Amino acid sequence: MSKLNENTKLVLEYLKYRNAHKHGYQKYYYFKQVIRYITGLNNGLKVRAIFQRLLDENIVHKKQLFRGTKKVGLRYFFNPYENPLFNK
């Protein structure tokens, strides 16, 4: 198993343990800090790769926020229970 897969599963298990799905939509900063804490990685590219993997697997969902017609930010929601690959 590659280190990226190992770290992704570790992050996934930690977020499940902490019931992160109950926190609602969060900024990327929240997930970045959690990934850095769990894995001990300080390289922003590796942290982003783990987060992107969670997005690609539909474990984290993205929501665009608007103020009027202007885009003002993104929020992310952790929900691993929709994906049957990670319901172990």
Secondary structure, 3 states (H helix, E strand, C coil): CCHHHHHHHHHHHHHHHCCHHHHCCECHHHHHHHHHHHHCCCCHHHHHHHHHHHHHCCCEEEEEEEECCEEEEEEEEECHHHCHHHCC
